[in-house]
Amino acid sequence: MKTRDLVRFLACCCLILGLTFVGIYGAHQAVEVLREGIPVPRYHTIVIDAGHGGEDGGATSCTGRLESEYNLEIALRLEALMQLLGYRTQMIRRTDTAVYTKGDTISQKKVDDLRQRVRIVNQSEGNILLSIHQNYFSQGRFSGAQVFYADNDTSKELASVIQKSLVDTLNPGSKRKTKPGKGIYLLEKCRGQGVLVECGFLSNPQEEFLLRQEDYQKKLVCVIGAATASNLS
């Protein structure tokens, strides 16, 4: 990266991190203006996966809201941020829909939905997967974001950077650590760099309240986006 571009990149990251703490980042118009003013070349496409969707709503929060709704809101904000940082982006879904192309039963549709997501992630070299999900447990006391990673060193490194940033900025005192994505189909089949972020627990009333808030979602994507950009630079 050239010196001039590096300065712009660092200035952009400082801006994002500063706005993270005051909670005012995220307006679409501001994203467009800033993106035009910081033309830093990128060599990756960020594939953003809003988990679940359509017939598959995922977990149901303690307030009765579907996980797929939180995932999509956060994923769309993350897309705007990554574009601000100069990355090409590809959304796996933009609406409350699944991405299957075949299947007669719900089970068959879910299987094909996952296969289609894997196909999109793996269709080009240089794609980086950021998959957004929410956690849930039968007891409401558990909280904190957690990052899972595909089975390669670059994914593990990216997950570690994001996890540390989440703990340091949003979940101070959290003991949660990164984990390999064993049993997570999307990560098991991901051929490149990819992570899945469980942003918080929908079963925890305090954390679910935060995850519904626009300002908290903006802070969350700023942390994920800035950590990702710093890892890829």
C-alpha positions in Angstrom: 0.0 0.0 0.0 1.4 3.4 -1.0 2.1 5.9 1.8 -0.7 8.3 0.7 -3.2 5.4 0.7 -2.0 4.2 4.0 -2.5 7.6 5.6 -6.0 7.7 4.2 -6.7 4.2 5.4 -5.5 5.0 8.9 -7.4 8.3 9.0 -10.6 6.4 8.0 -10.1 3.7 10.7 -9.5 6.4 13.3 -12.7 8.1 12.2 -14.7 4.9 12.4 -13.3 3.9 15.8 -14.0 7.4 17.2 -17.5 7.3 15.9 -18.0 3.9 17.4 -17.6 5.2 20.9 -19.8 8.2 20.4 -22.4 6.1 18.6 -23.2 8.5 15.7 -21.7 6.6 12.8 -23.9 4.9 10.2 -26.0 7.4 8.3 -26.2 6.2 4.6 -25.6 9.7 3.2 -22.5 10.1 5.3 -21.2 6.8 4.1 -21.6 7.8 0.5 -19.8 11.1 1.0 -16.9 9.6 3.0 -16.5 6.7 0.6 -16.1 9.1 -2.4 -13.4 11.0 -0.5 -11.2 7.9 0.5 -10.4 6.0 -2.7 -8.2 3.3 -1.1 -7.8 0.3 -3.5 -8.8 -3.1 -2.2 -8.0 -6.6 -3.4 -10.8 -8.5 -1.7 -14.5 -8.9 -2.1 -16.4 -9.1 1.2 -19.2 -11.5 1.0 -21.7 -10.6 3.8 -24.1 -13.3 4.9 -27.2 -12.4 6.9 -27.9 -15.8 8.4 -31.2 -17.5 7.9 -34.1 -15.7 6.2 -37.5 -16.6 4.6 -39.0 -19.8 6.0 -36.0 -20.2 8.2 -36.2 -17.5 10.8 -33.5 -18.9 13.0 -33.8 -18.5 16.8 -36.7 -16.5 18.4 -35.6 -13.8 20.8 -37.0 -13.4 24.3 -39.2 -10.6 22.9 -40.6 -12.8 20.1 -38.5 -11.4 17.2 -36.8 -13.7 14.7 -33.1 -13.9 14.5 -33.2 -13.4 10.7 -34.4 -9.8 11.2 -31.5 -8.8 13.5 -29.0 -10.5 11.1 -30.3 -8.6 8.1 -30.2 -5.2 9.8 -26.7 -5.7 11.0 -25.5 -7.2 7.7 -26.8 -4.2 5.7 -25.0 -1.8 8.0 -21.9 -3.8 7.6 -22.1 -3.7 3.9 -22.3 0.2 4.0 -19.2 0.3 6.2 -17.1 -2.1 4.1 -18.0 0.0 1.0 -16.9 3.1 2.9 -13.5 1.4 3.4 -13.3 0.8 -0.3 -14.1 -2.9 -0.5 -16.2 -4.6 -3.1 -19.1 -6.3 -1.3 -21.6 -9.0 -2.1 -24.7 -9.5 0.0 -26.1 -13.1 0.1 -29.5 -11.7 0.8 -31.0 -8.2 1.1 -34.5 -9.0 2.1 -36.3 -11.5 4.3 -35.9 -14.4 1.9 -34.0 -17.6 1.7 -31.6 -18.3 -1.2 -32.5 -21.9 -2.2 -33.3 -22.7 -5.8 -34.9 -26.1 -5.3 -36.6 -28.3 -2.7 -40.1 -29.3 -1.9 -39.9 -29.6 1.9 -38.6 -27.1 4.4 -35.7 -29.5 5.2 -34.8 -29.7 1.5 -35.0 -26.0 1.1 -32.7 -25.4 4.1 -30.1 -27.8 2.7 -30.2 -26.1 -0.7 -30.1 -22.7 0.9 -26.8 -23.5 2.6 -25.4 -25.0 -0.6 -26.2 -21.8 -2.5 -24.5 -19.7 0.2 -21.4 -21.8 0.0 -21.5 -21.5 -3.8 -21.6 -17.7 -3.6 -18.8 -17.6 -1.1 -16.5 -19.9 -3.0 -17.2 -18.7 -6.6 -14.2 -16.3 -6.7 -10.7 -16.3 -5.2 -10.2 -13.5 -2.8 -13.7 -13.6 -1.3 -13.8 -13.0 2.4 -16.9 -14.3 4.3 -18.4 -12.4 7.1 -21.5 -14.3 8.3 -23.8 -12.5 10.8 -25.8 -14.6 13.3 -27.2 -14.3 16.8 -26.8 -16.8 19.7 -29.5 -18.3 21.9 -29.5 -20.5 25.0 -32.3 -21.8 27.1 -31.1 -19.8 30.1 -31.1 -16.1 29.9 -27.9 -15.3 31.8 -25.4 -15.9 29.0 -24.2 -13.0 27.0 -21.3 -11.8 24.7 -20.3 -12.0 21.1 -18.3 -15.0 19.8 -16.5 -15.6 16.5 -16.2 -18.9 14.7 -13.8 -19.5 11.9 -13.2 -21.7 8.8 -10.5 -24.4 8.9 -7.5 -22.4 7.9 -4.9 -20.1 9.5 -6.0 -16.9 7.9 -9.6 -17.4 9.1 -8.4 -18.2 12.6 -6.3 -15.0 12.6 -9.2 -12.9 11.4 -11.5 -14.4 14.0 -9.0 -13.6 16.8 -8.7 -9.9 15.7 -12.5 -9.5 15.6 -13.0 -11.3 18.9 -10.5 -9.2 20.7 -12.0 -6.0 19.3 -15.5 -7.0 20.4 -14.4 -7.8 23.9 -12.3 -4.7 24.2 -14.9 -2.3 23.0 -18.4 -3.8 23.5 -18.1 -6.8 25.8 -15.5 -5.8 28.5 -14.9 -8.7 30.9 -16.3 -11.3 28.5 -14.4 -14.6 28.6 -15.7 -15.8 25.2 -13.0 -16.9 22.8 -12.9 -17.9 19.1 -13.8 -21.4 18.1 -13.3 -23.5 15.0 -16.5 -23.8 12.9 -16.9 -27.6 13.3 -20.5 -28.5 12.6 -21.2 -25.2 10.9 -21.8 -26.1 7.2 -20.9 -22.8 5.8 -17.6 -22.6 7.5 -16.7 -26.3 6.9 -17.2 -25.8 3.2 -15.6 -22.3 2.9 -12.4 -22.7 0.9 -11.0 -19.3 1.7 -11.0 -16.9 4.6 -14.3 -16.8 6.5 -15.7 -16.2 9.9 -19.2 -16.3 11.5 -20.0 -13.7 14.2 -22.6 -14.6 16.8 -23.2 -11.0 17.8 -24.9 -11.7 21.1 -27.5 -13.8 22.9 -31.2 -13.2 22.0 -32.1 -15.1 25.1 -30.5 -12.5 27.4 -33.0 -9.6 27.9 -30.3 -6.9 28.4 -28.3 -8.0 25.4 -31.3 -8.5 23.2 -32.4 -4.9 24.0 -29.0 -3.6 22.8 -29.1 -5.7 19.6 -32.4 -4.1 18.7 -30.9 -0.6 19.0 -29.7 1.3 15.9 -26.8 2.9 17.7 -25.6 -0.5 19.1 -25.8 -2.1 15.7 -23.7 0.7 14.3 -21.1 0.3 17.0 -21.1 -3.5 16.4 -20.5 -3.2 12.7 -17.8 -0.5 13.2 -15.9 -2.9 15.4 -16.3 -5.9 13.0 -15.5 -3.8 9.9 -12.4 -2.0 11.4 -11.0 -5.2 12.7 -11.5 -6.9 9.3 -9.9 -4.0 7.5 -6.9 -4.0 9.8 -6.4 -7.7 9.3 -6.6 -7.5 5.5 -4.4 -4.4 5.2 
